[in-house]
Amino acid sequence: MLLSNFNLLATAHGGVARLRELILTLAVQGKLVPQDPGDEPASVLLKKIRAEKDRLMAEGKIRRDKPLTEITDKEKPFEVPVGWEWVKTGNYFSELCTGPFGAVIHKQDYVLDGVPLINPSHMIGGKILHDPEISVNTEMAQTLSAYKLSAGDVVLARRGEVGRYALVTASEDGWLCGTGSFFAKLFSACNRSYLGLIFRDPRFRAHLQGESVGSTMTNLNQRIFLEALIAIPPLAEQSRIVTRVEELMRVCDALEAKGKLEAAQHAQLVSTLLDTLTGSDTPEVLAQNWQGIAAHFDLLLDRPEAIDAFEQTILQLAVRGLLVPQNPKDEPASFLLQKIRAEKDRLLLEGKIKRDKPLAAIAEDEKPFALPQGWEWMRFGAVALISSGITLGRKTVIPSPVFLPYLRVANVQRWRLNMASIKEVVIDQTELDRFQLLNGDLLITEGGDWDKVGRTAIWRDELAICLHQNHVFKARGTSSDWNPVWAEMYLNSMIARTYFASSAKQTTNLASINMTQLKNCMFPLPPLAEQSCIVARVEELRCLCAGLRQRLSASQTTQAHLAEALVESVAG
């Protein structure tokens, strides 16, 4: 049943990882390979381990262990097949030792390529992947000789991600167990690889994690680990289980590689085809290219990242004037500019705004693309009044203080405002006009992480009164002939984002733009009537994208439910 439904599980969201967990769960519950009544039962193995352990304790070769609690039926998480036995890990190990505490080892004890010290971070996929810098000198190695590892030992993490483990091979014989770790000695008859399957089992790991203590760094008590319950099959069956798990994990590897390859190929296909759209230089050419790929939209837009790419393509086409046809009867943008300049002059004359420094003339090589007839290139500062917000923590006397809500960078997302967490700031009553947001204002982020630079959203009177912080610019139309949605659209397009990225002040993983750079951003201005047509068309297509995302999410949810039902039916 498992093999016949591999494809359903593997293609569900997170399917291969879930499939690996299911394989491990089935393996340690005895449901992966058939039992053989001719196998020597696990009880015989456990008797041999007990007898050998008693002998070594009598000879003083290992410490006498404290008795473990009796196993009750209530403790057993599942029924085991005939021939299997439940046992506490402390009764399966010859000995479980705790690695040295951090205070024993000092910075000066570490040397490059000395005797390797194994910490939890070195335990990856059941193997030791050592960092050469985490090694100690010969003198310290002698001091730590009680923690020397031997081939066949198992090292286990007792802090951080508990349940991590690695098998010690012959090439690692003589290495040292480091801090934050246990190391277990096992009898020669024990199958270390099968024990590794138990340590990887999600149920076993969840049990250890649940018993661990610590809020920032979890720690596992040795007694808890010794008392942990494990199911042991006959030795012969252990070998068959390990072989079968390795076979199925190789299938998972292949499915994972195939999925990554298909994802990369799909991304390349989407990129290539959408590039044919953005490469169109006229609406007529775009119409032809659009027809060429429209029939394949169901294949192209079958994953969230493809829909995101399609939506960004729509935006690029829109701001270049390729999404709707031009109407020669529309009043050209040059007339709109005259109105904007006249309104700005009036505001200057009335003292309502301050005179800015003149913006630089536009050079031909600054223009990112050719404009349609009737459009005009402007600098953003020529069409909008841009201002900074309130600076927090000002040490000034405030004669008439008022506490008011304000927007931070975190509140300004692309295309939307996140109003879930709004803070307040104190300002003087006389500053309200300067920092208050009005309906239709654009909010533009100064910076932060790379994806936050120039992030733009429109204020739509979400609160009766609200201000903005100094890391969020406010852009307000100079005249009533202003479509803020067009400006929001352009500033969120890859064309504007590329400008912000290239202009931004850069530090490690952070970037920011200043007001001068924002004012100098190249801004295409279509006729006002055409702006409205473009905005309507983009909103229509973005609604289509939202619908595609919903249907895709519903389909993925259904597949995930089917996969989960299958897992439950198989795992029991």
C-alpha positions in Angstrom: 0.0 0.0 0.0 2.9 2.4 0.8 4.7 1.9 -2.5 1.5 2.1 -4.6 0.8 5.6 -3.0 4.4 6.9 -3.0 3.5 9.5 -5.7 0.5 10.9 -3.8 2.6 11.3 -0.6 5.7 12.7 -2.4 3.8 15.3 -4.4 1.9 16.7 -1.5 3.3 19.8 0.2 6.3 18.7 2.3 5.5 15.2 1.0 9.0 13.7 0.8 9.9 14.8 4.3 6.6 13.3 5.5 7.3 10.2 3.6 10.7 9.8 5.2 9.1 10.1 8.6 6.5 7.5 7.7 9.1 5.0 6.6 10.9 5.4 9.9 7.7 5.1 11.9 6.7 1.9 10.0 10.2 0.5 10.4 10.4 0.8 14.2 6.8 -0.5 14.6 7.5 -3.7 12.6 5.3 -2.8 9.7 7.9 -2.4 7.0 9.1 -6.0 6.4 7.3 -9.3 7.1 8.3 -11.2 10.3 10.0 -14.6 10.0 8.9 -17.1 12.7 12.3 -18.8 12.3 14.1 -15.7 13.6 15.7 -15.9 17.1 13.4 -13.7 19.2 14.7 -10.5 20.7 14.2 -11.8 24.2 17.3 -14.1 23.6 19.4 -11.0 22.6 18.3 -9.1 25.7 19.2 -12.0 27.9 22.7 -12.1 26.4 23.1 -8.3 26.9 22.0 -8.7 30.6 24.4 -11.5 31.2 27.3 -9.7 29.6 26.5 -6.5 31.5 26.4 -8.3 34.8 29.8 -9.9 34.0 31.4 -6.5 33.2 30.0 -4.9 36.3 31.3 -7.8 38.4 34.8 -7.4 36.9 34.7 -3.6 37.6 35.0 -2.8 33.9 31.8 -0.7 33.8 29.9 1.1 36.6 27.1 -0.6 38.4 23.9 1.0 37.1 20.9 2.1 39.1 17.8 -0.1 38.6 15.4 1.3 36.0 11.6 1.4 36.5 9.5 -1.5 35.4 7.8 -1.3 32.0 4.0 -1.0 32.3 1.5 -1.6 29.5 0.4 2.0 29.8 3.9 3.2 28.7 3.9 1.2 25.5 3.0 3.5 22.6 2.1 0.7 20.2 1.7 -3.0 19.9 4.9 -4.9 18.7 4.9 -8.0 16.5 5.6 -11.5 17.9 9.3 -11.9 18.7 9.9 -8.2 19.5 10.5 -6.9 23.0 10.1 -3.6 24.8 13.2 -2.5 26.7 14.6 0.7 28.4 17.5 2.1 26.6 19.6 1.9 29.8 19.1 -1.9 29.7 20.1 -2.1 26.0 23.3 -0.1 26.3 26.4 -1.4 28.0 27.0 2.1 29.4 25.8 5.7 28.8 28.3 8.4 29.6 27.9 12.2 29.7 30.5 14.3 27.9 32.7 16.9 29.7 31.2 20.1 30.9 32.2 23.3 29.2 34.2 24.7 32.1 36.7 21.8 31.7 37.9 23.0 28.3 39.4 26.5 27.8 40.0 28.6 24.7 43.7 28.0 24.7 43.2 24.2 24.7 41.8 24.3 21.2 44.3 23.7 18.3 43.8 23.2 14.6 43.9 19.5 13.5 44.5 18.2 17.1 42.5 15.4 18.7 38.9 16.0 17.4 36.2 16.8 19.9 32.7 15.9 18.9 29.8 18.3 19.7 26.1 18.1 18.7 26.7 20.3 15.7 29.0 17.6 14.2 26.2 14.9 14.3 24.6 15.1 10.9 22.5 12.3 9.3 23.9 9.7 11.6 27.5 10.5 10.7 30.2 12.7 12.2 31.1 15.7 10.2 33.9 17.3 12.2 35.1 20.9 12.3 38.9 20.8 12.4 39.0 23.9 14.6 37.2 22.0 17.3 40.1 19.9 18.4 42.3 19.9 21.5 46.0 19.6 22.1 47.6 16.3 23.3 47.7 17.4 27.0 44.0 18.2 27.1 43.2 15.0 25.2 45.0 13.1 28.0 42.9 15.0 30.6 39.7 14.0 28.7 40.7 10.4 28.2 37.6 9.3 30.1 35.6 10.6 27.2 37.5 8.7 24.5 35.3 7.2 21.8 35.7 3.8 20.3 34.5 2.3 17.0 30.9 1.1 17.5 30.0 3.7 20.0 27.0 6.0 19.5 27.3 9.8 20.3 24.1 11.6 21.1 23.1 15.2 21.5 21.8 16.1 25.0 21.2 19.8 24.3 19.8 21.8 21.4 18.2 19.4 18.9 17.9 16.3 21.1 17.8 13.1 19.3 20.7 13.9 17.0 23.1 11.1 16.9 26.1 9.7 15.0 27.8 6.2 14.8 31.5 6.2 15.6 33.4 4.4 12.8 36.9 3.0 12.8 38.4 6.2 11.4 37.0 8.1 14.4 38.3 5.7 17.0 40.1 7.6 19.7 38.3 10.9 19.1 36.7 12.6 22.1 33.1 13.2 23.1 32.6 16.9 23.6 30.3 19.0 25.7 26.5 18.8 25.3 26.7 15.1 24.3 26.3 11.6 25.6 28.1 8.6 24.3 26.8 5.1 24.5 28.8 1.8 24.7 27.0 -1.1 23.1 27.5 -4.8 23.0 29.0 -6.2 19.8 25.8 -8.1 18.9 23.7 -4.9 18.7 22.9 -3.6 15.3 24.0 0.1 15.5 22.2 1.0 12.2 18.9 -0.2 13.5 19.4 1.8 16.7 20.0 4.8 14.5 16.5 4.3 12.9 15.0 4.5 16.4 16.8 7.7 17.2 15.5 9.2 13.9 11.9 8.1 14.6 9.7 11.2 15.0 7.9 9.7 18.0 11.1 8.9 19.8 12.5 12.3 19.1 9.3 14.0 20.2 9.4 12.1 23.5 12.9 13.2 24.2 12.1 16.8 23.3 9.1 16.7 25.5 11.1 15.5 28.5 13.9 18.1 27.9 14.2 21.2 30.0 15.3 24.8 29.1 13.6 27.6 27.3 16.4 28.9 25.0 18.6 25.8 24.9 16.9 22.4 25.7 18.9 20.0 27.8 18.2 16.2 28.2 18.8 14.6 31.5 20.7 11.3 31.4 18.1 9.5 33.5 15.4 10.5 31.1 17.3 9.0 28.2 18.1 5.8 30.1 14.3 5.4 30.9 13.3 5.9 27.3 11.4 3.0 25.9 12.5 1.3 22.6 11.1 -1.7 20.7 13.7 -4.3 19.7 13.1 -6.8 16.9 15.0 -10.0 16.4 18.5 -9.4 15.2 17.9 -10.9 11.8 14.8 -8.8 11.3 16.8 -5.7 12.3 19.1 -6.3 9.4 16.1 -6.7 7.0 14.5 -3.5 8.3 17.8 -1.5 7.8 18.2 -2.8 4.3 14.6 -1.9 3.4 14.8 1.5 4.9 18.0 2.3 2.9 16.2 1.2 -0.3 13.2 3.4 0.4 15.3 6.4 1.5 17.1 6.1 -1.9 13.7 6.3 -3.6 13.0 9.4 -1.5 16.3 10.9 -2.5 15.4 10.3 -6.2 11.9 11.8 -5.7 13.4 14.8 -3.9 16.0 15.3 -6.7 13.3 14.9 -9.3 11.1 17.5 -7.5 14.0 20.0 -7.3 14.8 19.5 -11.0 11.2 19.8 -12.0 10.9 23.0 -9.9 14.0 24.5 -11.4 12.9 23.5 -15.0 9.4 24.9 -14.3 10.9 28.2 -12.9 13.1 28.5 -16.1 10.1 27.8 -18.3 7.9 30.4 -16.5 10.8 32.9 -16.6 11.4 32.4 -20.3 7.7 32.6 -21.3 7.0 35.6 -19.1 10.1 37.3 -20.5 8.5 37.1 -24.0 5.7 39.2 -22.5 7.9 41.8 -20.9 10.0 41.9 -24.0 7.1 43.2 -26.0 7.6 46.8 -27.2 4.0 47.6 -28.4 0.5 46.5 -27.3 0.1 44.7 -30.6 3.2 42.6 -30.1 2.2 41.9 -26.5 -1.2 40.7 -27.7 0.5 38.2 -30.1 2.9 37.0 -27.4 0.0 36.8 -24.9 -2.0 34.5 -27.2 1.0 32.3 -27.6 1.2 31.4 -23.9 -2.4 31.9 -22.7 -3.3 28.4 -23.7 -0.6 27.1 -21.3 -1.5 29.1 -18.2 -2.9 26.1 -16.4 0.5 24.4 -16.7 2.5 27.5 -16.0 0.6 28.9 -13.0 0.4 25.7 -11.0 2.5 26.8 -8.0 2.6 30.0 -5.8 5.9 31.3 -7.0 4.8 31.1 -10.7 1.7 33.2 -9.8 3.9 35.7 -8.0 6.1 36.0 -11.1 3.0 36.4 -13.3 1.7 39.2 -11.1 5.0 41.0 -11.3 4.9 40.6 -15.1 1.5 42.2 -15.2 2.9 45.1 -13.2 5.8 45.6 -15.5 3.6 45.6 -18.5 1.2 48.0 -16.9 3.7 50.7 -15.9 5.2 50.6 -19.4 1.8 51.3 -21.0 1.5 47.9 -22.7 -1.5 46.6 -20.8 -4.2 48.8 -22.2 -4.4 50.6 -25.6 -3.7 54.3 -25.7 -6.6 56.6 -26.6 -5.4 59.5 -28.8 -8.3 61.6 -27.5 -7.0 61.5 -23.9 -5.6 64.8 -22.7 -1.8 64.2 -22.7 0.3 64.1 -19.6 2.0 67.4 -20.5 -1.3 69.2 -19.7 -1.4 67.3 -16.3 2.1 68.5 -15.6 1.1 72.1 -16.2 -1.7 71.7 -13.7 0.7 70.2 -11.1 3.2 73.0 -11.6 0.5 75.6 -11.3 -0.8 74.1 -8.1 2.7 73.8 -6.7 3.4 77.5 -7.5 0.1 78.5 -5.7 1.0 76.5 -2.6 4.5 78.1 -2.6 3.0 81.6 -2.9 0.6 80.9 0.0 3.4 79.6 2.1 1.8 76.2 2.5 4.9 74.4 1.3 8.6 75.2 1.2 10.6 75.7 -2.0 12.7 72.6 -2.7 16.1 72.6 -4.4 15.6 72.3 -8.1 15.6 68.6 -9.3 18.3 67.6 -11.8 17.3 67.6 -15.5 16.5 64.1 -16.9 19.2 62.6 -19.1 18.3 60.1 -21.8 20.3 57.3 -20.3 18.3 57.6 -17.1 15.0 56.6 -18.8 14.5 52.9 -18.1 12.1 52.4 -21.1 10.5 54.2 -24.0 7.2 55.9 -23.2 4.0 55.6 -25.2 2.6 58.7 -27.0 1.1 61.2 -24.6 3.2 60.1 -21.6 5.9 62.1 -19.8 9.0 61.3 -17.8 9.2 63.2 -14.5 11.1 62.9 -11.3 8.9 61.7 -8.5 9.6 64.8 -6.4 8.1 66.9 -9.2 4.7 65.3 -9.0 4.4 64.6 -5.3 5.1 66.4 -2.0 7.4 64.1 -0.1 8.1 64.4 3.6 9.6 62.5 6.5 7.8 61.5 9.7 8.2 62.0 13.4 11.5 61.1 15.0 11.0 58.9 18.1 12.7 59.7 21.4 13.2 63.4 20.8 14.5 65.2 23.8 12.5 68.4 23.4 10.0 70.3 25.5 6.5 69.7 24.3 4.1 72.5 25.4 0.9 70.9 24.3 1.5 67.1 24.2 -1.0 64.7 22.6 -0.5 60.9 22.3 -1.4 59.6 18.8 -0.9 56.4 16.8 1.8 56.2 14.2 3.0 53.8 11.5 6.3 52.1 11.5 8.2 50.3 8.8 6.6 47.0 10.0 3.2 48.4 9.3 3.9 49.2 5.7 3.9 46.2 3.4 3.7 46.2 -0.4 0.2 47.1 -1.5 -1.2 47.0 2.0 -0.9 48.2 5.6 -0.6 45.9 8.5 -2.6 47.5 11.3 -2.3 44.6 13.7 0.2 46.3 16.0 0.0 50.1 16.2 2.0 52.1 18.7 1.6 55.6 20.0 4.0 58.6 20.1 3.7 61.9 21.9 3.9 65.1 19.7 3.0 68.7 20.2 -0.5 69.7 19.0 1.0 72.2 16.6 2.9 69.4 14.7 -0.3 67.5 13.8 -0.7 69.1 10.4 2.9 68.2 9.5 2.8 64.5 10.4 -0.9 63.5 10.0 -1.8 61.2 7.2 -4.6 62.1 4.8 -6.7 59.8 2.7 -4.7 58.9 -0.5 -1.3 59.5 1.0 1.5 57.1 -0.1 3.6 55.5 2.6 7.1 54.5 1.4 9.6 52.7 3.5 13.1 54.1 3.9 14.8 50.7 4.2 15.8 47.9 6.5 16.1 44.4 4.9 16.6 44.5 1.1 12.9 43.6 0.4 11.7 46.6 2.6 13.4 49.4 0.6 10.7 51.5 -1.2 7.9 49.3 -0.1 4.7 51.3 -0.9 1.1 51.3 0.3 -1.8 53.8 0.3 -3.3 55.3 3.4 -7.1 54.9 3.2 -8.2 56.5 6.6 -7.8 53.2 8.4 -7.7 55.3 11.6 -9.3 58.7 12.3 -5.9 60.2 13.1 -2.6 58.6 12.4 1.0 59.8 12.0 4.1 58.2 10.4 7.6 57.6 11.7 10.7 59.2 10.2 11.7 55.8 8.6 8.5 56.0 6.5 8.2 58.7 3.8 4.9 60.3 3.0 4.1 61.3 -0.6 1.0 63.4 -1.3 -0.3 64.5 -4.6 0.3 68.1 -5.4 -3.1 68.5 -7.0 -6.5 66.7 -7.1 -5.5 65.4 -10.6 -3.5 62.6 -8.9 -4.1 58.9 -8.9 -2.3 57.4 -5.9 -2.9 53.8 -7.1 -0.8 54.5 -10.2 2.0 55.8 -8.1 1.7 52.8 -5.7 1.8 50.5 -8.7 4.9 52.0 -10.2 6.9 52.2 -6.9 6.1 48.6 -6.2 7.2 47.5 -9.7 10.6 45.8 -10.4 11.6 48.9 -12.4 11.4 51.2 -9.3 12.7 48.5 -7.0 15.7 48.2 -9.2 16.3 51.9 -8.9 16.0 51.8 -5.1 18.3 48.8 -4.8 21.0 50.6 -7.0 20.6 53.9 -5.2 20.4 52.5 -1.6 23.1 52.9 1.0 24.3 49.4 1.6 25.5 47.7 4.8 25.5 44.0 5.8 22.0 42.7 4.7 20.5 46.1 5.1 19.8 49.0 2.7 18.2 52.4 2.9 17.3 55.3 0.6 17.1 59.0 1.6 14.6 61.6 0.6 16.8 63.0 -2.2 17.0 59.6 -3.8 13.2 59.1 -3.5 12.6 62.6 -5.1 14.9 61.8 -7.9 13.3 58.5 -8.8 12.3 58.4 -12.5 8.5 58.4 -12.7 6.4 57.8 -15.8 3.3 59.9 -16.0 0.5 58.8 -18.4 -2.6 60.8 -19.2 -4.9 60.9 -16.2 -7.7 59.0 -18.1 -5.2 56.2 -19.1 -4.0 56.0 -15.5 -7.5 55.0 -14.4 -7.8 52.4 -17.3 -4.5 50.8 -16.3 -5.3 50.7 -12.6 -8.7 49.0 -13.4 -7.1 46.5 -15.6 -4.3 45.6 -13.1 -6.9 45.3 -10.3 -8.9 42.9 -12.5 -5.8 40.8 -13.2 -4.6 40.8 -9.6 -8.0 39.5 -8.6 -7.5 36.7 -11.1 -4.2 35.9 -9.5 -5.8 35.9 -6.0 -8.4 33.5 -7.3 -5.7 31.2 -8.7 -3.9 31.2 -5.4 -7.1 30.3 -3.5 -7.8 27.4 -5.9 -4.2 26.2 -5.8 -4.2 26.4 -2.0 -7.5 24.4 -1.9 -6.1 21.8 -4.2 -2.9 21.5 -2.1 -5.0 21.2 1.1 -7.1 18.4 -0.4 -3.9 16.6 -1.4 -2.4 17.1 2.0 -5.6 15.7 3.7 -5.5 12.7 1.4 -1.8 12.1 2.1 -2.4 12.4 5.9 -5.3 10.0 5.7 -3.1 7.5 3.9 -0.3 8.0 6.5 -2.8 7.2 9.3 -4.2 4.2 7.5 -0.7 2.8 6.9 0.9 3.7 10.3 -2.2 2.8 12.2 
